[in-house]
Amino acid sequence: MNETFSFSRFGKYFLFDLKQNWRRHSRPALLIGCSGLIIYVVWVLFSLIFTQQWHGPLLPARLVVFMLAFGILELYYCYLYGFVTDKRKGSSYLMIPASTTEKFVSLLLMALIVIPLLFSVVYLALDGVLCLADKTCGASLVGSMSDGYRQLLNVAAHYGTNYFTFNCRNTVCND
């Protein structure tokens, strides 16, 4: 087999890898993507039990859950691709007629672009629907991000710049 990178062969392998991942691992990934909905239900139940009032989770709690779920999803997919170095489980992976580079690029695209993008779409869409349905949770994560970006633009316009800088002070330690 030729070890050079071929776009046509890579496209076929990437589609194969995408279909295999969807068949084998779509349910856990969707469950992790729905973690915001699960946390919302648990939060509201605890709110009803302890305060007898309906309160959805506020923005900081939803943002922390998003970041934790994203980290768990990435760790899950790193675990899934761990079979590559196992001789018993990785032999079929090694026998696929694609170059090592094509397999590696497919792995990177799946783990760093496709899976995080799908997770973000599912999570943020559910968050937006929940915030539309329940006004106690405040703004959606997407709406809050756009508000924060708008505030940064207003600060930049106020000071007459079109870019952002962060000044970090350097100190000398004389111990």
N, C-alpha and C positions, 0 to 999 in steps of 0.2 A: 504494500500500500504506500501511496505517496504521502510524505510527511509535510508537504507544503500546504499552505492555507488555501482552500478553495471556497469561494462564496456560495456556489451552488450546493456543494456538499455540506457546508456549514448551515445553510438555510434548512436543508432536509434534516440535519441532525438537531438543530435548534427546535424545529417543529416537533420532532420525535420526543425530545427532552421535555418540551412544554406539555405535550399530551400525556406523557408518563407521569409528570408531576401533578397534573390536574386529576388524573385517575386515582393516583395513590394518596395524594396529600391535600386535596382541596378541602375536605371536611375540617381537618384541624386548623387549616389556615383561615377558613371562613369563621370558625368558632373564635379564633383569636381576633379576627376583624370585628366580630360582634361583641367583643368584651366591653365596649362602651355601653351597649344596650343592657348587658348583664349587670354591670356596675350601677347603671341607672335604676334598674328594677330593685336591686338590693338596697340602694341608697334611699329610694322612696319608701320601701317597706320598713326600714329602720326609722325613717322620719315619721311614718305613720304610727309605729309602735311606741316610740319614745316621746314624741312631741304632739301627737294626734293632729298633725298638720302635714299637708302635701308640700314637700320641698324637693326639687331635683338637685343633682350635684352641680356645684358652681364651676366656673371656668378653670380655676387651678386644679381641682380634683380631676376634671375630665382631661386636662392636659397631662397630668401625671400618669393617668391610666393609659393615655395614648402612647406616651413615651415608654412605659413599662411593657405594654403589649407589643410595640414595635421591636423592642429589645428581645422579648421572648420569641417573637416570630423569626428574627434573624438568627437567634441561637438554635431554634428548631431547624431551620434550613441549613445551618452549618453542620448540625448533627446528621441531617439527611445525606449530605454529600460526604460524610465521613467514611462511607463504605468504599470509596475509591481506593484507599490504601489497603483494605482488607483483601487478602488473596482469595478467600473463599467467596466473599460476596461481590468483590470487584472484578471478578474474571469476565463476567458478561459485559461490564462497562469497558473493559480493555479490549474486548473482541469487536466492538462496534466499529465499522469501517469509517472512521474519521480521524483526523490527525490529533495529536495531543493538544496543539494550540486551539483547534476548533472546539474540543471538549472543554478546555479551560475557559475560553471566551464565552461559551454557552453557560457554563457554571457561573461565571461572574455576572453575565446579563440576567440570569434567573435570580441569583441571590441579591444583587445590588440594585436592579432596576425593575424587573417585572413584578416580583413578589412584593417589594415595598410599595410600588405604585398601586397594585391591586388592593393591598391592605389599606392604604391611605384613602383610596376611593370609597371602599366599603365603610371604613370607620367614620370618615368625615361626612359621608352621605347619611349614615344612621344618626350621627350627631346633629346634623342639620334638620332632619325630620323630627327628632325628639325635641329640639329647641323650638321648632315651629309649633309642635303640638302642645308643649308645656312651657309656658312663659316664666315659670319659676327658675328654670336653669340658666336664664340669661341669654347672651348671644352665642351663636355657634362658634366652633373653633375657627372656621374659615372666615366668618365675619369679624371675629376678634383679631385675626392676623391682618386682615385688610385695614381695620381701624388703627392698629399699631403701625403699619406701614404708612398710613396717611399722616399719623402724628409725626413720624420721622421726616416725612416730606415737608410738613409744616415747619418743623424746627430748622430744617435746611433752608427753606425759603426765608424764614425770619432772619437768619444770619447771612443770607446772600450767597449760599453755596449750593452746588448741585451734586455734592458727594458727602459721604459720611466718614469721619475719622474718629478714632478712639485714642485719646492721649493717656498713656500709661507712665506714671512717674517712676523713675529709676532712683533707688536709694543705695547708698553705700553703707555697708555694715562694717564697723570698725572694731570688731571683736578680736 
